[in-house]
Amino acid sequence: MVIIPATSGQMGVLPGHMASIAELKPGLLSVHEGNSVSKYFVSSGFAFIHANSVTDIIAVEAVPIDRIDPSLVQQGLAEFNQKLNTASTDLEKAEAQIGITLHTALNLALTG
């Protein structure tokens, strides 16, 4: 089973799932194989679920969750909040908001 962070919400994919395509949002992707679970943070991308029960994940970034430093996530979140507070142009505000969205998703993936 694979649980993907789709833009429409968390999506579980089991064998026999109907073929579909889902856009990924920043979040936790879990791959369940027997009693083993591998967790990855994905920043964005697409999931292609095929009729033969194969799921392809095409991600801009996929990082094993245990390789992410929680203190750096908190630091990045604080920095982007500061940038948003001091932004003077629409571009600066948009860049800061993207950073906040990404670091908030990272934090949620780490803390559950």
C-alpha positions as CSV (number, residue, x, y, z in Angstrom):
1,M,0.0,0.0,0.0
2,V,1.1,3.6,-0.7
3,I,-0.3,6.6,1.0
4,I,0.2,9.8,-0.9
5,P,-0.3,13.5,-0.1
6,A,-2.6,14.4,-3.0
7,T,-3.9,17.9,-3.4
8,S,-7.4,16.5,-2.9
9,G,-6.3,14.9,0.5
10,Q,-4.5,11.8,1.7
11,M,-4.9,9.0,-0.8
12,G,-4.4,5.3,0.0
13,V,-3.5,3.1,-3.0
14,L,-4.0,-0.7,-2.6
15,P,-3.7,-3.4,-5.2
16,G,-6.6,-3.3,-7.6
17,H,-6.9,0.5,-7.3
18,M,-8.5,2.0,-10.4
19,A,-6.1,3.8,-12.7
20,S,-5.8,7.5,-12.0
21,I,-3.4,10.5,-11.7
22,A,-3.1,12.6,-8.6
23,E,-1.2,15.8,-8.1
24,L,1.1,15.7,-5.0
25,K,1.3,18.5,-2.4
26,P,4.1,18.9,0.1
27,G,3.7,16.2,2.6
28,L,4.4,12.6,3.8
29,L,4.4,9.7,1.4
30,S,4.3,6.3,3.1
31,V,5.2,3.0,1.4
32,H,3.9,-0.1,3.2
33,E,5.5,-3.4,2.4
34,G,4.5,-6.2,4.8
35,N,5.3,-5.0,8.3
36,S,7.8,-2.4,7.0
37,V,6.9,1.3,6.4
38,S,9.2,3.7,4.5
39,K,8.4,7.4,4.9
40,Y,9.4,10.2,2.6
41,F,8.8,13.9,2.4
42,V,7.8,15.0,-1.1
43,S,7.7,18.6,-2.1
44,S,5.4,18.2,-5.1
45,G,4.8,16.1,-8.1
46,F,2.4,13.5,-9.5
47,A,1.3,10.0,-8.7
48,F,0.4,7.7,-11.6
49,I,-1.7,4.8,-10.5
50,H,-1.8,2.1,-13.3
51,A,-4.5,-0.5,-13.8
52,N,-1.9,-3.3,-13.1
53,S,-1.6,-2.0,-9.4
54,V,1.8,-0.2,-10.0
55,T,2.1,3.3,-8.7
56,D,4.7,5.6,-10.1
57,I,5.7,8.7,-8.0
58,I,7.2,11.5,-9.9
59,A,8.4,14.0,-7.3
60,V,10.4,17.2,-7.5
61,E,12.1,16.2,-4.3
62,A,11.7,13.0,-2.1
63,V,13.7,12.8,1.1
64,P,13.6,9.9,3.6
65,I,11.9,11.5,6.6
66,D,14.7,10.3,9.0
67,R,17.2,12.4,7.1
68,I,15.4,15.7,7.8
69,D,16.7,17.8,10.8
70,P,13.7,19.1,12.8
71,S,15.7,22.0,14.2
72,L,16.5,23.2,10.6
73,V,12.8,22.9,9.7
74,Q,11.9,25.2,12.7
75,Q,14.7,27.6,11.8
76,G,13.5,27.7,8.2
77,L,9.9,28.3,9.2
78,A,11.0,31.2,11.5
79,E,13.1,32.7,8.7
80,F,10.3,32.6,6.2
81,N,7.8,34.1,8.7
82,Q,10.3,36.9,9.2
83,K,10.6,37.4,5.5
84,L,6.9,37.5,5.1
85,N,6.6,40.2,7.9
86,T,9.2,42.4,6.2
87,A,8.2,41.7,2.5
88,S,7.5,44.9,0.6
89,T,6.6,43.5,-2.8
90,D,4.1,40.9,-4.0
91,L,7.0,38.7,-5.2
92,E,8.7,38.8,-1.8
93,K,5.4,37.9,-0.1
94,A,4.8,35.0,-2.5
95,E,8.3,33.6,-2.1
96,A,8.0,33.9,1.7
97,Q,4.5,32.2,1.6
98,I,5.9,29.3,-0.4
99,G,8.7,28.8,2.1
100,I,6.2,28.9,5.0
101,T,3.9,26.4,3.2
102,L,6.8,24.0,2.6
103,H,8.3,24.3,6.1
104,T,4.9,23.9,7.7
105,A,4.3,20.7,5.7
106,L,7.8,19.5,6.7
107,N,7.0,20.1,10.3
108,L,3.7,18.3,10.1
109,A,5.4,15.3,8.4
110,L,8.0,15.1,11.2
111,T,5.5,15.5,14.1
112,G,2.6,13.6,12.6
